[in-house]
Amino acid sequence: MRQDGPFVADIKEIRRRAREHLEQGAMTKNYGGDVETAVKLLNEGVATELVCVLRYKYHATMAVGIASESVKAEFTQHALEEMQHLEWLAERINQLGGKPNLDPQGLLSRSSSEYVEGDTLVDMIRENLVAERIAIESYRAMIRYFGDKDPTTRILLERILEKEEEHANDMHDLLMAHSNK
């Protein structure tokens, strides 16, 4: 037995278990969550991020007006960051032994966010702010769910949440700057 302060672990038993079930990769016996639920929730995140990428890309292409260039750049940057979130979530699903659901069939039904095009630059900004607010609430709920049961997933979601809050703040700033024009 190895003892470092109050933490006691039977290192020989841990080593023995590490050699068992190698086909499970990162999944070990002491995973505290429910894998099926984790994969389902993370796939909802994948769908949400994919819808956000598509909406931001559309908005970056279709935004027009005298002040649209800086807004287009912001939409483009957010699309790239949402794609990164999608990739992180898909990789975590893989680590948990699941399969990321990238099937376009039923995408909107799996997503927390909606795909709304908007007719004007302000409409587009508003729709992206709404989507970011939905993502923030969804990720906060998932973070609470995973808690100590799956700290790796919780930390990943916290990192994504931080970026979604930044995106919401960016969209709020743009909305305030452009809604009076």
MIVODO-420376 format. One record per residue (C-alpha): residue number from 1; residue in three letters; x, y, z. Coordinates in nm, 3 decimals, always signed. Layout:
! residues N
nr:rest:c1:c2:c3
NUM:ALA:X:Y:Z;
...
END
This chain:
! residues 181
nr:rest:c1:c2:c3
1:MET:+0.000:+0.000:+0.000;
2:ARG:+0.113:+0.349:-0.083;
3:GLN:+0.017:+0.623:+0.158;
4:ASP:+0.049:+0.996:+0.093;
5:GLY:-0.133:+1.173:+0.374;
6:PRO:-0.493:+1.059:+0.414;
7:PHE:-0.509:+0.908:+0.064;
8:VAL:-0.457:+0.532:+0.064;
9:ALA:-0.446:+0.325:-0.252;
10:ASP:-0.368:-0.037:-0.314;
11:ILE:-0.127:+0.031:-0.597;
12:LYS:-0.079:-0.339:-0.671;
13:GLU:-0.455:-0.377:-0.723;
14:ILE:-0.467:-0.064:-0.941;
15:ARG:-0.182:-0.201:-1.152;
16:ARG:-0.355:-0.537:-1.185;
17:ARG:-0.685:-0.376:-1.292;
18:ALA:-0.503:-0.152:-1.542;
19:ARG:-0.398:-0.465:-1.731;
20:GLU:-0.753:-0.596:-1.748;
21:HIS:-1.002:-0.487:-2.012;
22:LEU:-0.751:-0.299:-2.228;
23:GLU:-1.017:-0.286:-2.499;
24:GLN:-1.198:-0.026:-2.285;
25:GLY:-0.920:+0.230:-2.332;
26:ALA:-0.961:+0.522:-2.093;
27:MET:-1.267:+0.374:-1.922;
28:THR:-1.172:+0.217:-1.591;
29:LYS:-1.371:+0.042:-1.321;
30:ASN:-1.387:+0.351:-1.101;
31:TYR:-1.563:+0.575:-1.356;
32:GLY:-1.833:+0.736:-1.144;
33:GLY:-2.088:+0.827:-1.408;
34:ASP:-2.334:+0.650:-1.631;
35:VAL:-2.159:+0.613:-1.967;
36:GLU:-2.479:+0.586:-2.170;
37:THR:-2.620:+0.907:-2.022;
38:ALA:-2.285:+1.083:-2.060;
39:VAL:-2.264:+0.995:-2.430;
40:LYS:-2.625:+1.104:-2.486;
41:LEU:-2.568:+1.442:-2.319;
42:LEU:-2.240:+1.500:-2.499;
43:ASN:-2.402:+1.411:-2.832;
44:GLU:-2.665:+1.675:-2.762;
45:GLY:-2.372:+1.914:-2.716;
46:VAL:-2.222:+1.795:-3.046;
47:ALA:-2.552:+1.867:-3.225;
48:THR:-2.582:+2.208:-3.059;
49:GLU:-2.229:+2.305:-3.156;
50:LEU:-2.283:+2.188:-3.514;
51:VAL:-2.601:+2.395:-3.546;
52:CYS:-2.411:+2.694:-3.406;
53:VAL:-2.128:+2.646:-3.657;
54:LEU:-2.379:+2.636:-3.943;
55:ARG:-2.569:+2.942:-3.819;
56:TYR:-2.253:+3.148:-3.760;
57:LYS:-2.114:+3.049:-4.103;
58:TYR:-2.441:+3.147:-4.270;
59:HIS:-2.448:+3.479:-4.085;
60:ALA:-2.083:+3.549:-4.170;
61:THR:-2.169:+3.499:-4.536;
62:MET:-2.499:+3.685:-4.545;
63:ALA:-2.434:+3.984:-4.318;
64:VAL:-2.457:+4.309:-4.513;
65:GLY:-2.442:+4.677:-4.439;
66:ILE:-2.192:+4.949:-4.376;
67:ALA:-2.088:+4.806:-4.038;
68:SER:-2.103:+4.441:-4.137;
69:GLU:-1.733:+4.362:-4.194;
70:SER:-1.635:+4.358:-3.827;
71:VAL:-1.950:+4.164:-3.740;
72:LYS:-1.874:+3.911:-4.016;
73:ALA:-1.527:+3.866:-3.869;
74:GLU:-1.679:+3.802:-3.525;
75:PHE:-1.927:+3.550:-3.668;
76:THR:-1.643:+3.372:-3.849;
77:GLN:-1.430:+3.355:-3.534;
78:HIS:-1.720:+3.218:-3.332;
79:ALA:-1.789:+2.953:-3.597;
80:LEU:-1.428:+2.833:-3.566;
81:GLU:-1.449:+2.823:-3.189;
82:GLU:-1.780:+2.635:-3.196;
83:MET:-1.617:+2.382:-3.431;
84:GLN:-1.339:+2.336:-3.175;
85:HIS:-1.600:+2.269:-2.906;
86:LEU:-1.762:+2.009:-3.134;
87:GLU:-1.425:+1.838:-3.182;
88:TRP:-1.354:+1.832:-2.807;
89:LEU:-1.698:+1.685:-2.734;
90:ALA:-1.663:+1.423:-3.008;
91:GLU:-1.322:+1.321:-2.874;
92:ARG:-1.458:+1.290:-2.519;
93:ILE:-1.743:+1.071:-2.647;
94:ASN:-1.481:+0.851:-2.813;
95:GLN:-1.281:+0.832:-2.487;
96:LEU:-1.596:+0.715:-2.309;
97:GLY:-1.634:+0.436:-2.565;
98:GLY:-1.923:+0.600:-2.750;
99:LYS:-1.970:+0.730:-3.101;
100:PRO:-2.021:+1.097:-3.180;
101:ASN:-2.348:+1.145:-3.366;
102:LEU:-2.270:+1.367:-3.665;
103:ASP:-2.558:+1.236:-3.873;
104:PRO:-2.740:+1.536:-4.022;
105:GLN:-3.068:+1.341:-3.996;
106:GLY:-3.243:+1.471:-3.685;
107:LEU:-2.971:+1.726:-3.608;
108:LEU:-3.212:+1.999:-3.499;
109:SER:-3.405:+1.761:-3.274;
110:ARG:-3.083:+1.669:-3.089;
111:SER:-2.966:+2.031:-3.059;
112:SER:-3.053:+2.267:-2.776;
113:SER:-3.004:+2.556:-3.014;
114:GLU:-3.216:+2.652:-3.312;
115:TYR:-3.107:+2.744:-3.661;
116:VAL:-3.257:+3.086:-3.729;
117:GLU:-3.120:+3.285:-4.021;
118:GLY:-3.249:+3.634:-3.943;
119:ASP:-3.328:+3.898:-4.204;
120:THR:-3.105:+4.183:-4.086;
121:LEU:-2.767:+4.218:-3.923;
122:VAL:-2.935:+4.295:-3.590;
123:ASP:-3.160:+3.988:-3.627;
124:MET:-2.852:+3.773:-3.685;
125:ILE:-2.674:+3.913:-3.382;
126:ARG:-2.987:+3.866:-3.171;
127:GLU:-3.029:+3.503:-3.281;
128:ASN:-2.667:+3.428:-3.199;
129:LEU:-2.707:+3.586:-2.856;
130:VAL:-3.017:+3.374:-2.795;
131:ALA:-2.826:+3.062:-2.902;
132:GLU:-2.533:+3.145:-2.675;
133:ARG:-2.767:+3.197:-2.380;
134:ILE:-2.925:+2.857:-2.448;
135:ALA:-2.580:+2.697:-2.468;
136:ILE:-2.478:+2.860:-2.139;
137:GLU:-2.779:+2.722:-1.955;
138:SER:-2.736:+2.379:-2.115;
139:TYR:-2.366:+2.354:-2.029;
140:ARG:-2.424:+2.473:-1.673;
141:ALA:-2.683:+2.198:-1.626;
142:MET:-2.446:+1.938:-1.770;
143:ILE:-2.162:+2.060:-1.547;
144:ARG:-2.385:+2.015:-1.242;
145:TYR:-2.486:+1.669:-1.364;
146:PHE:-2.127:+1.547:-1.416;
147:GLY:-1.997:+1.709:-1.095;
148:ASP:-1.755:+1.472:-0.925;
149:LYS:-1.883:+1.166:-1.113;
150:ASP:-1.680:+1.257:-1.422;
151:PRO:-1.432:+1.538:-1.353;
152:THR:-1.271:+1.513:-1.698;
153:THR:-1.600:+1.582:-1.874;
154:ARG:-1.694:+1.849:-1.620;
155:ILE:-1.364:+2.033:-1.675;
156:LEU:-1.408:+2.012:-2.054;
157:LEU:-1.760:+2.153:-2.026;
158:GLU:-1.636:+2.430:-1.797;
159:ARG:-1.380:+2.527:-2.062;
160:ILE:-1.653:+2.533:-2.329;
161:LEU:-1.888:+2.727:-2.099;
162:GLU:-1.623:+2.994:-2.048;
163:LYS:-1.603:+3.046:-2.424;
164:GLU:-1.982:+3.045:-2.465;
165:GLU:-2.009:+3.318:-2.201;
166:GLU:-1.747:+3.517:-2.391;
167:HIS:-1.947:+3.467:-2.713;
168:ALA:-2.266:+3.586:-2.542;
169:ASN:-2.086:+3.893:-2.416;
170:ASP:-1.953:+3.963:-2.767;
171:MET:-2.301:+3.927:-2.917;
172:HIS:-2.448:+4.149:-2.645;
173:ASP:-2.189:+4.418:-2.719;
174:LEU:-2.265:+4.394:-3.091;
175:LEU:-2.639:+4.408:-3.027;
176:MET:-2.600:+4.721:-2.816;
177:ALA:-2.375:+4.881:-3.078;
178:HIS:-2.595:+4.799:-3.379;
179:SER:-2.952:+4.797:-3.254;
180:ASN:-2.974:+5.178:-3.256;
181:LYS:-2.852:+5.210:-3.615;
END
